[in-house]
Amino acid sequence: MANLLVNLLIATLVGYFTASLLYIANLFTGNRSRVATYVTIIGFLLNTASLVVRSLLTGTLPLGNMFEFGLFFLWGIVLIYIIIEFKYKMNTVGVFVLPMATIFIMWLTFSQDPTRISPMMPALRSYWLHIHVFTAVIAYGAFAVSFALALMYLIKDQLILMGSKSKLVKSLPELKVLEELTYKIIFFAMPFLTLVLVTGAVWAEYAWGKYWSWDPKETWALITWFIYAVYLHIRLMMGWKGRKSMILAVVGFIAVIFTFVGVTYLLPGLHSYA
């Protein structure tokens, strides 16, 4: 079954990579074909199957290490993207989200060891783990999509400032639409990020005897929360819109990635197992 997992991961990689190429082709040709969307859904189903097989291998939900959470994180990114595409009819966002998903699954497949199964640490044997990770997957997946939208905004805004009349400028959604959708997604994700901190604190008290220990991952999760809280504050209370707020949305997702990957490798602590 371990070989099946590896094959599913490679198939997922092929699916997301193919969808990336199709989205990019659609952008520059003006094609409105839904083939890229269907390929993305196939990739997502393969991603889901990978999680199911991993669960069968471990005998529990795959949430015990970085590879398993990364696979769930990737699943959350693509799930949120598919919902956004169907709700807002904006498949151009796939030009930025699917390459991100492709790089992510490539990293999981080739830099991690998908076949290694380790016993779950005692600290992870709690129902709080499921709540904590699920809320993190939804929050981080939504922030990834908001990051893609913010990048689209900044690229189009820069091209307009440069006086570009390229097809790319015409193909990307209007700046106002990108800015508004970025705000809506971050607004949606913030309660989930708040739950990540709250459930993490409750779980920490259960596992280690105190709610907060200023562990590097805890600290950076809090920093990430503050960045997005500042984004919402300055937009709602100070009326900041446009380029400045989009830069802050990008910075927020950089903090998300550092919290997930950077802290684990550079600032080991109680969460090193993740």
C-alpha positions, 0 to 999 in steps of 0.5 A: 500500500505504501507503493500505492501512496507514492503512485497517487502522489505522483499522479496528483503532481501530474494532475496539478502540473497539467492543470497549471499549464492549461490555466496559463494557456487559457490566460494567454489565449483567451480560451474559456475552456473548463478543461483546466478546472476538470483536471484540477478536480481530478488532481484534487480527488487524487490528493484526497485518495492519497490522504485516505491511503495514508490514513489506512497505513497509519490507522488514524487520520494523517496528522502526525508529522510535517508530510501528513499535515503538508498533504492536508494543507495542500488539500485545503488550498485546492479545495478553497480554490475550487470553491472560489472558482465555481462561486466567482467564475474566476478561473484565472486565479488558477494561474497562480494557485495551481503552480503553487500546489504543484511546487508543494506536492513536488516538495512533499513527494521528493523531499519528504519520505511518504513511505515512512510510518512513525508511531504517533507521539503521545502529545498528539493523541488527542481529539484536540489535534483533529480540531486544531489541524482542521481549522489550520487547514481551512485558514491556511488554505484560504490564506494561500488563495488570498496570496494568489489574488494579492499577487495578481493585483500587484502584477496587474497594478504594476503593469498598468503603472508601466503603461503596458497594454499586454494581453496579460493586463486585459486577461486578469480581473479588475483590480477592484474585484481582486482587492475585494475578493482578497478581503473577503477570503481573509475575513473568512479565514480569520475566525479559523486562524483564531480557532487554531490559536485557541484550540492549540492553547487548550491542547497545549495545556492538556499535553504539556501542562500550560496553555502557552509556552512561547514555543517558536511555532506558537509565537509565529502563529501569533505573529501571523494572526497579528499581521492579518488582524492589522490588515483587517483593521487598517482596511475596515477602520482606516480605509486602506485599500489597494496596493498597501493592503495587498502587500500586507496580504502577501506578507501574511502568507509569507508568515504562514509559510514560515510558521509551517516550514521555516520554524520547523527547520530553523527554530526547533521547539515543542512542535519539532515533530510537525 
